[in-house]
Amino acid sequence: MKSHGTKVLIADDHTLVAEACKKLLEPEFNVVGIVADGRSLLRKTKELRPDVVISDIAMPQLNGLDAGEQIKQQFPSIKLIYLTMNTKADVAAEAFRRGASGYVVKHCSAEELVVAVRRVLRNESYLSPTITRDTVDFLLRSGSVFSEQKRLSSRQREVLQLLAEGKSMKEIAYILNLKPGTVAFHKYRIMETIDAKSNAELIEYAIKTSALSTV
């Protein structure tokens, strides 16, 4: 029986994956939208106020972890499920630390995603069996996940990702609705924080750290 009262928003930059998720969920849930990047996810969440957000981690403009963290800060009642290729326990732990209720890997069975949605709606958590729960719990307790990136503010991480995507300062200013001088300031502070001596070192670091979103 379809639960028309449960609204689901899907975020994935691969159209085939997003459409497959929609087809899978629609018999039981009301899929209210599909978006392809993290910034569109934030806008649509504010507009549609879904009950559940299903998001990839690797997305352009704003990765799923940062987008999800912002969603949970603004709308704590929204249930957040990550659907990702990333099977690393430290990434899963970081997702839960930032407010996720579910973490599903993309090579799981189709039914697993439906089960995850059902569970989070019952205020339970869900983790794909392919990732060891004990390891995730240990990492959550240790508090050491992504300690290097924690030195950067959320805005600095946004600027860093856009730099890794090859965006110019002007493009970044437009995307983030900032003045170019403000973007330049963030870039300077990032370089200072990570001890980058040149633009080349900064971009190398940006590409390296963006790996959490692309694995």
DOSE-532242 format. One record per residue (C-alpha): residue number from 1; residue in one letter; x, z, y. Coordinates in Angstrom, 3 decimals. Layout:
# residues N
<vexnu><i>NUM</i><aa>A</aa><xx>X</xx><zz>Z</zz><yy>Y</yy></vexnu>
...
//
This chain:
# residues 215
<vexnu><i>1</i><aa>M</aa><xx>0.000</xx><zz>0.000</zz><yy>0.000</yy></vexnu>
<vexnu><i>2</i><aa>K</aa><xx>1.433</xx><zz>-1.007</zz><yy>3.375</yy></vexnu>
<vexnu><i>3</i><aa>S</aa><xx>2.180</xx><zz>1.813</zz><yy>5.781</yy></vexnu>
<vexnu><i>4</i><aa>H</aa><xx>1.163</xx><zz>0.180</zz><yy>9.074</yy></vexnu>
<vexnu><i>5</i><aa>G</aa><xx>1.980</xx><zz>3.401</zz><yy>10.925</yy></vexnu>
<vexnu><i>6</i><aa>T</aa><xx>5.675</xx><zz>3.212</zz><yy>10.008</yy></vexnu>
<vexnu><i>7</i><aa>K</aa><xx>7.537</xx><zz>0.864</zz><yy>12.341</yy></vexnu>
<vexnu><i>8</i><aa>V</aa><xx>10.932</xx><zz>-0.494</zz><yy>11.260</yy></vexnu>
<vexnu><i>9</i><aa>L</aa><xx>13.472</xx><zz>-2.280</zz><yy>13.453</yy></vexnu>
<vexnu><i>10</i><aa>I</aa><xx>16.280</xx><zz>-4.261</zz><yy>11.770</yy></vexnu>
<vexnu><i>11</i><aa>A</aa><xx>19.678</xx><zz>-4.990</zz><yy>13.338</yy></vexnu>
<vexnu><i>12</i><aa>D</aa><xx>22.075</xx><zz>-7.433</zz><yy>11.655</yy></vexnu>
<vexnu><i>13</i><aa>D</aa><xx>24.002</xx><zz>-10.381</zz><yy>13.049</yy></vexnu>
<vexnu><i>14</i><aa>H</aa><xx>23.540</xx><zz>-12.297</zz><yy>9.788</yy></vexnu>
<vexnu><i>15</i><aa>T</aa><xx>20.105</xx><zz>-13.910</zz><yy>10.024</yy></vexnu>
<vexnu><i>16</i><aa>L</aa><xx>19.720</xx><zz>-14.415</zz><yy>6.270</yy></vexnu>
<vexnu><i>17</i><aa>V</aa><xx>20.373</xx><zz>-10.730</zz><yy>5.584</yy></vexnu>
<vexnu><i>18</i><aa>A</aa><xx>17.971</xx><zz>-9.616</zz><yy>8.299</yy></vexnu>
<vexnu><i>19</i><aa>E</aa><xx>15.215</xx><zz>-11.923</zz><yy>7.110</yy></vexnu>
<vexnu><i>20</i><aa>A</aa><xx>15.735</xx><zz>-10.833</zz><yy>3.499</yy></vexnu>
<vexnu><i>21</i><aa>C</aa><xx>15.398</xx><zz>-7.186</zz><yy>4.557</yy></vexnu>
<vexnu><i>22</i><aa>K</aa><xx>12.237</xx><zz>-7.991</zz><yy>6.469</yy></vexnu>
<vexnu><i>23</i><aa>K</aa><xx>10.699</xx><zz>-9.756</zz><yy>3.467</yy></vexnu>
<vexnu><i>24</i><aa>L</aa><xx>11.674</xx><zz>-6.850</zz><yy>1.220</yy></vexnu>
<vexnu><i>25</i><aa>L</aa><xx>10.195</xx><zz>-4.171</zz><yy>3.469</yy></vexnu>
<vexnu><i>26</i><aa>E</aa><xx>7.054</xx><zz>-5.872</zz><yy>4.786</yy></vexnu>
<vexnu><i>27</i><aa>P</aa><xx>4.832</xx><zz>-5.168</zz><yy>1.767</yy></vexnu>
<vexnu><i>28</i><aa>E</aa><xx>5.131</xx><zz>-1.449</zz><yy>2.535</yy></vexnu>
<vexnu><i>29</i><aa>F</aa><xx>6.307</xx><zz>-1.088</zz><yy>6.143</yy></vexnu>
<vexnu><i>30</i><aa>N</aa><xx>5.634</xx><zz>-2.671</zz><yy>9.517</yy></vexnu>
<vexnu><i>31</i><aa>V</aa><xx>8.792</xx><zz>-4.556</zz><yy>10.551</yy></vexnu>
<vexnu><i>32</i><aa>V</aa><xx>8.433</xx><zz>-4.784</zz><yy>14.335</yy></vexnu>
<vexnu><i>33</i><aa>G</aa><xx>11.570</xx><zz>-6.739</zz><yy>15.151</yy></vexnu>
<vexnu><i>34</i><aa>I</aa><xx>14.993</xx><zz>-8.142</zz><yy>14.269</yy></vexnu>
<vexnu><i>35</i><aa>V</aa><xx>18.022</xx><zz>-8.109</zz><yy>16.567</yy></vexnu>
<vexnu><i>36</i><aa>A</aa><xx>21.547</xx><zz>-9.468</zz><yy>16.148</yy></vexnu>
<vexnu><i>37</i><aa>D</aa><xx>23.790</xx><zz>-7.218</zz><yy>18.257</yy></vexnu>
<vexnu><i>38</i><aa>G</aa><xx>24.148</xx><zz>-3.592</zz><yy>19.265</yy></vexnu>
<vexnu><i>39</i><aa>R</aa><xx>23.000</xx><zz>-3.998</zz><yy>22.862</yy></vexnu>
<vexnu><i>40</i><aa>S</aa><xx>19.833</xx><zz>-5.798</zz><yy>21.824</yy></vexnu>
<vexnu><i>41</i><aa>L</aa><xx>19.257</xx><zz>-2.963</zz><yy>19.365</yy></vexnu>
<vexnu><i>42</i><aa>L</aa><xx>19.342</xx><zz>-0.415</zz><yy>22.186</yy></vexnu>
<vexnu><i>43</i><aa>R</aa><xx>16.954</xx><zz>-2.469</zz><yy>24.330</yy></vexnu>
<vexnu><i>44</i><aa>K</aa><xx>14.476</xx><zz>-3.115</zz><yy>21.525</yy></vexnu>
<vexnu><i>45</i><aa>T</aa><xx>14.550</xx><zz>0.510</zz><yy>20.412</yy></vexnu>
<vexnu><i>46</i><aa>K</aa><xx>13.526</xx><zz>1.615</zz><yy>23.895</yy></vexnu>
<vexnu><i>47</i><aa>E</aa><xx>10.834</xx><zz>-1.066</zz><yy>24.013</yy></vexnu>
<vexnu><i>48</i><aa>L</aa><xx>9.361</xx><zz>-0.747</zz><yy>20.508</yy></vexnu>
<vexnu><i>49</i><aa>R</aa><xx>10.051</xx><zz>2.922</zz><yy>19.648</yy></vexnu>
<vexnu><i>50</i><aa>P</aa><xx>10.380</xx><zz>2.341</zz><yy>15.886</yy></vexnu>
<vexnu><i>51</i><aa>D</aa><xx>10.185</xx><zz>5.144</zz><yy>13.355</yy></vexnu>
<vexnu><i>52</i><aa>V</aa><xx>13.156</xx><zz>3.765</zz><yy>11.411</yy></vexnu>
<vexnu><i>53</i><aa>V</aa><xx>16.158</xx><zz>1.694</zz><yy>12.510</yy></vexnu>
<vexnu><i>54</i><aa>I</aa><xx>18.079</xx><zz>-0.190</zz><yy>9.819</yy></vexnu>
<vexnu><i>55</i><aa>S</aa><xx>21.401</xx><zz>-1.349</zz><yy>11.221</yy></vexnu>
<vexnu><i>56</i><aa>D</aa><xx>24.598</xx><zz>-3.016</zz><yy>10.114</yy></vexnu>
<vexnu><i>57</i><aa>I</aa><xx>27.814</xx><zz>-1.388</zz><yy>11.321</yy></vexnu>
<vexnu><i>58</i><aa>A</aa><xx>29.657</xx><zz>-4.609</zz><yy>12.148</yy></vexnu>
<vexnu><i>59</i><aa>M</aa><xx>27.828</xx><zz>-6.161</zz><yy>15.108</yy></vexnu>
<vexnu><i>60</i><aa>P</aa><xx>28.968</xx><zz>-7.936</zz><yy>18.284</yy></vexnu>
<vexnu><i>61</i><aa>Q</aa><xx>28.961</xx><zz>-6.375</zz><yy>21.780</yy></vexnu>
<vexnu><i>62</i><aa>L</aa><xx>28.304</xx><zz>-2.869</zz><yy>20.462</yy></vexnu>
<vexnu><i>63</i><aa>N</aa><xx>28.969</xx><zz>-1.752</zz><yy>16.891</yy></vexnu>
<vexnu><i>64</i><aa>G</aa><xx>26.285</xx><zz>-0.040</zz><yy>14.863</yy></vexnu>
<vexnu><i>65</i><aa>L</aa><xx>27.929</xx><zz>3.393</zz><yy>14.903</yy></vexnu>
<vexnu><i>66</i><aa>D</aa><xx>28.065</xx><zz>3.579</zz><yy>18.693</yy></vexnu>
<vexnu><i>67</i><aa>A</aa><xx>24.604</xx><zz>2.025</zz><yy>19.076</yy></vexnu>
<vexnu><i>68</i><aa>G</aa><xx>23.145</xx><zz>4.428</zz><yy>16.526</yy></vexnu>
<vexnu><i>69</i><aa>E</aa><xx>24.729</xx><zz>7.427</zz><yy>18.221</yy></vexnu>
<vexnu><i>70</i><aa>Q</aa><xx>23.149</xx><zz>6.430</zz><yy>21.538</yy></vexnu>
<vexnu><i>71</i><aa>I</aa><xx>19.764</xx><zz>5.927</zz><yy>19.870</yy></vexnu>
<vexnu><i>72</i><aa>K</aa><xx>19.865</xx><zz>9.394</zz><yy>18.293</yy></vexnu>
<vexnu><i>73</i><aa>Q</aa><xx>20.823</xx><zz>10.965</zz><yy>21.612</yy></vexnu>
<vexnu><i>74</i><aa>Q</aa><xx>17.853</xx><zz>9.351</zz><yy>23.360</yy></vexnu>
<vexnu><i>75</i><aa>F</aa><xx>15.343</xx><zz>9.392</zz><yy>20.491</yy></vexnu>
<vexnu><i>76</i><aa>P</aa><xx>16.281</xx><zz>12.170</zz><yy>18.023</yy></vexnu>
<vexnu><i>77</i><aa>S</aa><xx>13.168</xx><zz>11.635</zz><yy>15.886</yy></vexnu>
<vexnu><i>78</i><aa>I</aa><xx>14.081</xx><zz>8.045</zz><yy>14.963</yy></vexnu>
<vexnu><i>79</i><aa>K</aa><xx>15.473</xx><zz>7.783</zz><yy>11.438</yy></vexnu>
<vexnu><i>80</i><aa>L</aa><xx>18.695</xx><zz>5.777</zz><yy>11.240</yy></vexnu>
<vexnu><i>81</i><aa>I</aa><xx>19.822</xx><zz>3.926</zz><yy>8.112</yy></vexnu>
<vexnu><i>82</i><aa>Y</aa><xx>23.032</xx><zz>1.913</zz><yy>7.922</yy></vexnu>
<vexnu><i>83</i><aa>L</aa><xx>23.036</xx><zz>-1.181</zz><yy>5.704</yy></vexnu>
<vexnu><i>84</i><aa>T</aa><xx>26.634</xx><zz>-2.320</zz><yy>5.453</yy></vexnu>
<vexnu><i>85</i><aa>M</aa><xx>29.371</xx><zz>-3.899</zz><yy>3.344</yy></vexnu>
<vexnu><i>86</i><aa>N</aa><xx>31.617</xx><zz>-0.930</zz><yy>4.158</yy></vexnu>
<vexnu><i>87</i><aa>T</aa><xx>32.038</xx><zz>1.331</zz><yy>1.114</yy></vexnu>
<vexnu><i>88</i><aa>K</aa><xx>34.625</xx><zz>3.686</zz><yy>2.639</yy></vexnu>
<vexnu><i>89</i><aa>A</aa><xx>33.678</xx><zz>7.350</zz><yy>2.412</yy></vexnu>
<vexnu><i>90</i><aa>D</aa><xx>35.187</xx><zz>8.126</zz><yy>5.823</yy></vexnu>
<vexnu><i>91</i><aa>V</aa><xx>32.977</xx><zz>5.506</zz><yy>7.507</yy></vexnu>
<vexnu><i>92</i><aa>A</aa><xx>29.906</xx><zz>6.865</zz><yy>5.698</yy></vexnu>
<vexnu><i>93</i><aa>A</aa><xx>30.836</xx><zz>10.394</zz><yy>6.800</yy></vexnu>
<vexnu><i>94</i><aa>E</aa><xx>31.191</xx><zz>9.238</zz><yy>10.399</yy></vexnu>
<vexnu><i>95</i><aa>A</aa><xx>27.774</xx><zz>7.557</zz><yy>10.196</yy></vexnu>
<vexnu><i>96</i><aa>F</aa><xx>26.148</xx><zz>10.816</zz><yy>9.069</yy></vexnu>
<vexnu><i>97</i><aa>R</aa><xx>28.092</xx><zz>12.755</zz><yy>11.691</yy></vexnu>
<vexnu><i>98</i><aa>R</aa><xx>26.596</xx><zz>10.509</zz><yy>14.367</yy></vexnu>
<vexnu><i>99</i><aa>G</aa><xx>23.052</xx><zz>11.097</zz><yy>13.182</yy></vexnu>
<vexnu><i>100</i><aa>A</aa><xx>22.365</xx><zz>8.740</zz><yy>10.295</yy></vexnu>
<vexnu><i>101</i><aa>S</aa><xx>19.885</xx><zz>9.754</zz><yy>7.619</yy></vexnu>
<vexnu><i>102</i><aa>G</aa><xx>20.815</xx><zz>6.979</zz><yy>5.196</yy></vexnu>
<vexnu><i>103</i><aa>Y</aa><xx>23.811</xx><zz>4.841</zz><yy>4.218</yy></vexnu>
<vexnu><i>104</i><aa>V</aa><xx>23.167</xx><zz>1.853</zz><yy>1.949</yy></vexnu>
<vexnu><i>105</i><aa>V</aa><xx>25.772</xx><zz>-0.688</zz><yy>0.842</yy></vexnu>
<vexnu><i>106</i><aa>K</aa><xx>24.745</xx><zz>-4.339</zz><yy>0.841</yy></vexnu>
<vexnu><i>107</i><aa>H</aa><xx>25.653</xx><zz>-5.046</zz><yy>-2.767</yy></vexnu>
<vexnu><i>108</i><aa>C</aa><xx>23.078</xx><zz>-2.508</zz><yy>-3.951</yy></vexnu>
<vexnu><i>109</i><aa>S</aa><xx>19.825</xx><zz>-3.467</zz><yy>-5.643</yy></vexnu>
<vexnu><i>110</i><aa>A</aa><xx>17.011</xx><zz>-4.571</zz><yy>-3.359</yy></vexnu>
<vexnu><i>111</i><aa>E</aa><xx>14.888</xx><zz>-1.570</zz><yy>-4.349</yy></vexnu>
<vexnu><i>112</i><aa>E</aa><xx>17.578</xx><zz>0.809</zz><yy>-3.083</yy></vexnu>
<vexnu><i>113</i><aa>L</aa><xx>16.838</xx><zz>-0.002</zz><yy>0.551</yy></vexnu>
<vexnu><i>114</i><aa>V</aa><xx>13.126</xx><zz>0.665</zz><yy>0.056</yy></vexnu>
<vexnu><i>115</i><aa>V</aa><xx>13.941</xx><zz>3.981</zz><yy>-1.632</yy></vexnu>
<vexnu><i>116</i><aa>A</aa><xx>16.226</xx><zz>4.896</zz><yy>1.279</yy></vexnu>
<vexnu><i>117</i><aa>V</aa><xx>13.458</xx><zz>4.265</zz><yy>3.819</yy></vexnu>
<vexnu><i>118</i><aa>R</aa><xx>10.983</xx><zz>6.325</zz><yy>1.813</yy></vexnu>
<vexnu><i>119</i><aa>R</aa><xx>13.430</xx><zz>9.228</zz><yy>1.564</yy></vexnu>
<vexnu><i>120</i><aa>V</aa><xx>14.398</xx><zz>9.388</zz><yy>5.230</yy></vexnu>
<vexnu><i>121</i><aa>L</aa><xx>10.709</xx><zz>9.379</zz><yy>6.147</yy></vexnu>
<vexnu><i>122</i><aa>R</aa><xx>10.436</xx><zz>12.531</zz><yy>4.013</yy></vexnu>
<vexnu><i>123</i><aa>N</aa><xx>13.277</xx><zz>14.034</zz><yy>6.082</yy></vexnu>
<vexnu><i>124</i><aa>E</aa><xx>15.741</xx><zz>13.590</zz><yy>3.220</yy></vexnu>
<vexnu><i>125</i><aa>S</aa><xx>19.103</xx><zz>11.838</zz><yy>3.352</yy></vexnu>
<vexnu><i>126</i><aa>Y</aa><xx>20.189</xx><zz>8.868</zz><yy>1.258</yy></vexnu>
<vexnu><i>127</i><aa>L</aa><xx>23.671</xx><zz>7.700</zz><yy>0.228</yy></vexnu>
<vexnu><i>128</i><aa>S</aa><xx>24.353</xx><zz>4.742</zz><yy>-2.065</yy></vexnu>
<vexnu><i>129</i><aa>P</aa><xx>25.567</xx><zz>5.956</zz><yy>-5.464</yy></vexnu>
<vexnu><i>130</i><aa>T</aa><xx>28.662</xx><zz>3.743</zz><yy>-5.175</yy></vexnu>
<vexnu><i>131</i><aa>I</aa><xx>30.049</xx><zz>6.177</zz><yy>-2.577</yy></vexnu>
<vexnu><i>132</i><aa>T</aa><xx>31.029</xx><zz>9.640</zz><yy>-3.770</yy></vexnu>
<vexnu><i>133</i><aa>R</aa><xx>28.823</xx><zz>12.282</zz><yy>-2.177</yy></vexnu>
<vexnu><i>134</i><aa>D</aa><xx>31.422</xx><zz>15.027</zz><yy>-2.667</yy></vexnu>
<vexnu><i>135</i><aa>T</aa><xx>34.013</xx><zz>13.021</zz><yy>-0.729</yy></vexnu>
<vexnu><i>136</i><aa>V</aa><xx>31.614</xx><zz>12.366</zz><yy>2.144</yy></vexnu>
<vexnu><i>137</i><aa>D</aa><xx>30.644</xx><zz>16.048</zz><yy>2.267</yy></vexnu>
<vexnu><i>138</i><aa>F</aa><xx>34.324</xx><zz>17.055</zz><yy>2.313</yy></vexnu>
<vexnu><i>139</i><aa>L</aa><xx>35.074</xx><zz>14.674</zz><yy>5.196</yy></vexnu>
<vexnu><i>140</i><aa>L</aa><xx>32.069</xx><zz>15.961</zz><yy>7.126</yy></vexnu>
<vexnu><i>141</i><aa>R</aa><xx>33.316</xx><zz>19.527</zz><yy>6.733</yy></vexnu>
<vexnu><i>142</i><aa>S</aa><xx>36.888</xx><zz>18.616</zz><yy>7.653</yy></vexnu>
<vexnu><i>143</i><aa>G</aa><xx>35.848</xx><zz>17.087</zz><yy>10.977</yy></vexnu>
<vexnu><i>144</i><aa>S</aa><xx>38.842</xx><zz>14.735</zz><yy>10.978</yy></vexnu>
<vexnu><i>145</i><aa>V</aa><xx>37.102</xx><zz>11.379</zz><yy>10.711</yy></vexnu>
<vexnu><i>146</i><aa>F</aa><xx>38.232</xx><zz>8.829</zz><yy>13.297</yy></vexnu>
<vexnu><i>147</i><aa>S</aa><xx>40.083</xx><zz>11.537</zz><yy>15.227</yy></vexnu>
<vexnu><i>148</i><aa>E</aa><xx>42.111</xx><zz>8.908</zz><yy>17.088</yy></vexnu>
<vexnu><i>149</i><aa>Q</aa><xx>39.055</xx><zz>7.112</zz><yy>18.424</yy></vexnu>
<vexnu><i>150</i><aa>K</aa><xx>37.452</xx><zz>10.430</zz><yy>19.397</yy></vexnu>
<vexnu><i>151</i><aa>R</aa><xx>39.983</xx><zz>10.589</zz><yy>22.209</yy></vexnu>
<vexnu><i>152</i><aa>L</aa><xx>38.127</xx><zz>7.715</zz><yy>23.856</yy></vexnu>
<vexnu><i>153</i><aa>S</aa><xx>34.772</xx><zz>8.114</zz><yy>25.592</yy></vexnu>
<vexnu><i>154</i><aa>S</aa><xx>31.767</xx><zz>6.119</zz><yy>24.403</yy></vexnu>
<vexnu><i>155</i><aa>R</aa><xx>32.127</xx><zz>3.793</zz><yy>27.413</yy></vexnu>
<vexnu><i>156</i><aa>Q</aa><xx>35.802</xx><zz>3.278</zz><yy>26.688</yy></vexnu>
<vexnu><i>157</i><aa>R</aa><xx>35.001</xx><zz>2.400</zz><yy>23.062</yy></vexnu>
<vexnu><i>158</i><aa>E</aa><xx>32.474</xx><zz>-0.164</zz><yy>24.322</yy></vexnu>
<vexnu><i>159</i><aa>V</aa><xx>35.072</xx><zz>-1.740</zz><yy>26.601</yy></vexnu>
<vexnu><i>160</i><aa>L</aa><xx>37.621</xx><zz>-1.693</zz><yy>23.777</yy></vexnu>
<vexnu><i>161</i><aa>Q</aa><xx>35.292</xx><zz>-3.509</zz><yy>21.367</yy></vexnu>
<vexnu><i>162</i><aa>L</aa><xx>34.523</xx><zz>-6.208</zz><yy>23.936</yy></vexnu>
<vexnu><i>163</i><aa>L</aa><xx>38.240</xx><zz>-6.660</zz><yy>24.584</yy></vexnu>
<vexnu><i>164</i><aa>A</aa><xx>38.752</xx><zz>-7.070</zz><yy>20.826</yy></vexnu>
<vexnu><i>165</i><aa>E</aa><xx>36.047</xx><zz>-9.767</zz><yy>20.868</yy></vexnu>
<vexnu><i>166</i><aa>G</aa><xx>38.061</xx><zz>-11.677</zz><yy>23.464</yy></vexnu>
<vexnu><i>167</i><aa>K</aa><xx>35.768</xx><zz>-11.044</zz><yy>26.427</yy></vexnu>
<vexnu><i>168</i><aa>S</aa><xx>37.223</xx><zz>-11.317</zz><yy>29.930</yy></vexnu>
<vexnu><i>169</i><aa>M</aa><xx>37.023</xx><zz>-8.464</zz><yy>32.430</yy></vexnu>
<vexnu><i>170</i><aa>K</aa><xx>34.299</xx><zz>-10.339</zz><yy>34.306</yy></vexnu>
<vexnu><i>171</i><aa>E</aa><xx>32.294</xx><zz>-10.879</zz><yy>31.117</yy></vexnu>
<vexnu><i>172</i><aa>I</aa><xx>32.638</xx><zz>-7.221</zz><yy>30.161</yy></vexnu>
<vexnu><i>173</i><aa>A</aa><xx>31.465</xx><zz>-6.157</zz><yy>33.611</yy></vexnu>
<vexnu><i>174</i><aa>Y</aa><xx>28.363</xx><zz>-8.358</zz><yy>33.239</yy></vexnu>
<vexnu><i>175</i><aa>I</aa><xx>27.545</xx><zz>-7.154</zz><yy>29.718</yy></vexnu>
<vexnu><i>176</i><aa>L</aa><xx>27.934</xx><zz>-3.477</zz><yy>30.617</yy></vexnu>
<vexnu><i>177</i><aa>N</aa><xx>26.380</xx><zz>-3.857</zz><yy>34.077</yy></vexnu>
<vexnu><i>178</i><aa>L</aa><xx>29.485</xx><zz>-2.468</zz><yy>35.729</yy></vexnu>
<vexnu><i>179</i><aa>K</aa><xx>31.674</xx><zz>-3.501</zz><yy>38.635</yy></vexnu>
<vexnu><i>180</i><aa>P</aa><xx>34.875</xx><zz>-5.345</zz><yy>37.593</yy></vexnu>
<vexnu><i>181</i><aa>G</aa><xx>36.899</xx><zz>-2.570</zz><yy>39.207</yy></vexnu>
<vexnu><i>182</i><aa>T</aa><xx>35.195</xx><zz>0.008</zz><yy>36.991</yy></vexnu>
<vexnu><i>183</i><aa>V</aa><xx>36.034</xx><zz>-2.035</zz><yy>33.878</yy></vexnu>
<vexnu><i>184</i><aa>A</aa><xx>39.639</xx><zz>-2.270</zz><yy>35.050</yy></vexnu>
<vexnu><i>185</i><aa>F</aa><xx>39.697</xx><zz>1.522</zz><yy>35.477</yy></vexnu>
<vexnu><i>186</i><aa>H</aa><xx>38.379</xx><zz>2.042</zz><yy>31.933</yy></vexnu>
<vexnu><i>187</i><aa>K</aa><xx>40.969</xx><zz>-0.389</zz><yy>30.604</yy></vexnu>
<vexnu><i>188</i><aa>Y</aa><xx>43.729</xx><zz>1.514</zz><yy>32.413</yy></vexnu>
<vexnu><i>189</i><aa>R</aa><xx>42.525</xx><zz>4.860</zz><yy>31.037</yy></vexnu>
<vexnu><i>190</i><aa>I</aa><xx>42.337</xx><zz>3.419</zz><yy>27.505</yy></vexnu>
<vexnu><i>191</i><aa>M</aa><xx>45.923</xx><zz>2.156</zz><yy>27.765</yy></vexnu>
<vexnu><i>192</i><aa>E</aa><xx>46.987</xx><zz>5.567</zz><yy>29.043</yy></vexnu>
<vexnu><i>193</i><aa>T</aa><xx>45.183</xx><zz>7.401</zz><yy>26.222</yy></vexnu>
<vexnu><i>194</i><aa>I</aa><xx>46.527</xx><zz>5.239</zz><yy>23.387</yy></vexnu>
<vexnu><i>195</i><aa>D</aa><xx>49.946</xx><zz>4.853</zz><yy>25.031</yy></vexnu>
<vexnu><i>196</i><aa>A</aa><xx>49.728</xx><zz>1.058</zz><yy>25.213</yy></vexnu>
<vexnu><i>197</i><aa>K</aa><xx>52.440</xx><zz>-0.426</zz><yy>27.418</yy></vexnu>
<vexnu><i>198</i><aa>S</aa><xx>51.040</xx><zz>-3.947</zz><yy>27.708</yy></vexnu>
<vexnu><i>199</i><aa>N</aa><xx>47.872</xx><zz>-6.015</zz><yy>27.340</yy></vexnu>
<vexnu><i>200</i><aa>A</aa><xx>49.236</xx><zz>-7.287</zz><yy>24.024</yy></vexnu>
<vexnu><i>201</i><aa>E</aa><xx>49.533</xx><zz>-3.726</zz><yy>22.663</yy></vexnu>
<vexnu><i>202</i><aa>L</aa><xx>46.043</xx><zz>-2.909</zz><yy>23.933</yy></vexnu>
<vexnu><i>203</i><aa>I</aa><xx>44.481</xx><zz>-5.935</zz><yy>22.244</yy></vexnu>
<vexnu><i>204</i><aa>E</aa><xx>46.407</xx><zz>-5.216</zz><yy>19.034</yy></vexnu>
<vexnu><i>205</i><aa>Y</aa><xx>45.003</xx><zz>-1.682</zz><yy>19.028</yy></vexnu>
<vexnu><i>206</i><aa>A</aa><xx>41.505</xx><zz>-2.953</zz><yy>19.847</yy></vexnu>
<vexnu><i>207</i><aa>I</aa><xx>41.543</xx><zz>-5.388</zz><yy>16.932</yy></vexnu>
<vexnu><i>208</i><aa>K</aa><xx>42.968</xx><zz>-2.743</zz><yy>14.572</yy></vexnu>
<vexnu><i>209</i><aa>T</aa><xx>40.358</xx><zz>-0.122</zz><yy>15.430</yy></vexnu>
<vexnu><i>210</i><aa>S</aa><xx>37.519</xx><zz>-2.649</zz><yy>15.311</yy></vexnu>
<vexnu><i>211</i><aa>A</aa><xx>38.239</xx><zz>-2.869</zz><yy>11.566</yy></vexnu>
<vexnu><i>212</i><aa>L</aa><xx>35.884</xx><zz>0.110</zz><yy>11.053</yy></vexnu>
<vexnu><i>213</i><aa>S</aa><xx>33.095</xx><zz>-2.269</zz><yy>12.023</yy></vexnu>
<vexnu><i>214</i><aa>T</aa><xx>34.166</xx><zz>-5.357</zz><yy>10.124</yy></vexnu>
<vexnu><i>215</i><aa>V</aa><xx>35.158</xx><zz>-4.159</zz><yy>6.663</yy></vexnu>
//
